[in-house]
Amino acid sequence: RKKCLLCNNVLMLVAASIMGCSKISQSFEMILIGRFMCGVSLCVPLHHQYVGEISPKKLRGFANSTSSFFWSLGKAVGQISGQRELLGSQSLWPVLMASCGLPALVQLVALPFFPESPPYLLMHKGDLEGCKKAIRQLWGEGQHQAEIDDIMKEKATMKNTKILSVLELVKEPAFRWQLYMIVILTATIQLCGINAV
């Protein structure tokens, strides 16, 4: 999880650099390429997954809601920064376009000091000691055996579950209606007014 987030931050920095240099290069195509790279980045799902896995069970819901909060806050800051009086002027708009690299840079610098997610270490790597060490580093000293037992139960459940590829998921008739609903909800979320809020 952590390595994927780090790679994603590198992608965002490259995208920000491309967009920031578009005016110097006199190339609007660079803006399109940079925006495309921002679009294919996995920031939101990775953030949800990592933050949800490293937070204690009683704070997990709150921690997962931070993504939506910062997503909306980022949009608001972007709209305010885009005013002509700030970064929306003719000379400063490349700085505005490249500003998406600032959070990626902060995360790229800070994330190496965080441990890998305990469920990932235990379920995918089979590293019980690494899992315990990560839990102690994240949540402090104390009795965390109940959380480790929960992860072990989840691991046992996952052994009996077949992981589907994207193509298998699309072809599987049992998941077709759920897939349709997710696609429709995701496609229509732009019409709900969150961007206006």
Solvent accessible surface area in square Angstrom, and as a share of the most:
residue,aa,sasa,rsa
1,R,54,0.20
2,K,34,0.14
3,K,151,0.64
4,C,56,0.34
5,L,5,0.03
6,L,38,0.19
7,C,91,0.54
8,N,10,0.05
9,N,4,0.02
10,V,74,0.43
11,L,54,0.27
12,M,22,0.10
13,L,42,0.21
14,V,66,0.38
15,A,0,0.00
16,A,6,0.04
17,S,64,0.41
18,I,40,0.20
19,M,1,0.00
20,G,16,0.15
21,C,60,0.36
22,S,2,0.01
23,K,80,0.34
24,I,149,0.76
25,S,61,0.39
26,Q,167,0.74
27,S,26,0.17
28,F,139,0.58
29,E,85,0.38
30,M,42,0.19
31,I,41,0.21
32,L,111,0.55
33,I,90,0.45
34,G,0,0.00
35,R,132,0.48
36,F,139,0.58
37,M,32,0.14
38,C,19,0.11
39,G,64,0.62
40,V,75,0.43
41,S,17,0.11
42,L,92,0.46
43,C,44,0.26
44,V,51,0.29
45,P,78,0.49
46,L,19,0.09
47,H,51,0.23
48,H,64,0.29
49,Q,75,0.33
50,Y,9,0.03
51,V,28,0.16
52,G,8,0.07
53,E,30,0.14
54,I,24,0.12
55,S,11,0.07
56,P,33,0.21
57,K,114,0.48
58,K,185,0.79
59,L,91,0.45
60,R,76,0.28
61,G,58,0.55
62,F,147,0.61
63,A,13,0.10
64,N,47,0.24
65,S,58,0.37
66,T,32,0.18
67,S,10,0.07
68,S,67,0.43
69,F,123,0.51
70,F,115,0.48
71,W,133,0.47
72,S,46,0.30
73,L,78,0.39
74,G,42,0.40
75,K,65,0.27
76,A,44,0.34
77,V,81,0.46
78,G,33,0.32
79,Q,109,0.48
80,I,108,0.55
81,S,24,0.15
82,G,28,0.27
83,Q,95,0.42
84,R,199,0.73
85,E,147,0.66
86,L,90,0.45
87,L,48,0.24
88,G,24,0.23
89,S,34,0.22
90,Q,152,0.68
91,S,80,0.51
92,L,72,0.36
93,W,72,0.25
94,P,16,0.10
95,V,78,0.45
96,L,42,0.21
97,M,49,0.22
98,A,32,0.25
99,S,49,0.32
100,C,35,0.21
101,G,6,0.05
102,L,114,0.57
103,P,89,0.56
104,A,7,0.05
105,L,84,0.42
106,V,92,0.53
107,Q,58,0.26
108,L,45,0.22
109,V,95,0.54
110,A,40,0.31
111,L,9,0.05
112,P,73,0.46
113,F,159,0.66
114,F,90,0.38
115,P,18,0.11
116,E,28,0.12
117,S,0,0.00
118,P,0,0.00
119,P,19,0.12
120,Y,47,0.18
121,L,27,0.14
122,L,6,0.03
123,M,31,0.14
124,H,108,0.48
125,K,123,0.52
126,G,48,0.46
127,D,59,0.31
128,L,73,0.36
129,E,115,0.52
130,G,16,0.16
131,C,0,0.00
132,K,56,0.24
133,K,131,0.55
134,A,4,0.03
135,I,1,0.01
136,R,98,0.36
137,Q,107,0.48
138,L,46,0.23
139,W,45,0.16
140,G,32,0.31
141,E,145,0.65
142,G,54,0.52
143,Q,170,0.76
144,H,31,0.14
145,Q,89,0.40
146,A,71,0.55
147,E,41,0.18
148,I,9,0.05
149,D,61,0.32
150,D,52,0.27
151,I,14,0.07
152,M,90,0.40
153,K,137,0.58
154,E,91,0.41
155,K,51,0.22
156,A,58,0.45
157,T,88,0.51
158,M,75,0.34
159,K,160,0.68
160,N,138,0.71
161,T,70,0.41
162,K,142,0.60
163,I,127,0.65
164,L,56,0.28
165,S,58,0.37
166,V,119,0.69
167,L,115,0.57
168,E,72,0.32
169,L,61,0.30
170,V,74,0.43
171,K,130,0.55
172,E,61,0.27
173,P,91,0.57
174,A,70,0.54
175,F,82,0.34
176,R,88,0.32
177,W,189,0.66
178,Q,100,0.44
179,L,40,0.20
180,Y,97,0.37
181,M,102,0.46
182,I,106,0.54
183,V,88,0.51
184,I,94,0.48
185,L,112,0.56
186,T,90,0.52
187,A,71,0.55
188,T,60,0.35
189,I,92,0.47
190,Q,108,0.48
191,L,149,0.74
192,C,88,0.52
193,G,29,0.28
194,I,73,0.37
195,N,54,0.28
196,A,96,0.75
197,V,153,0.88
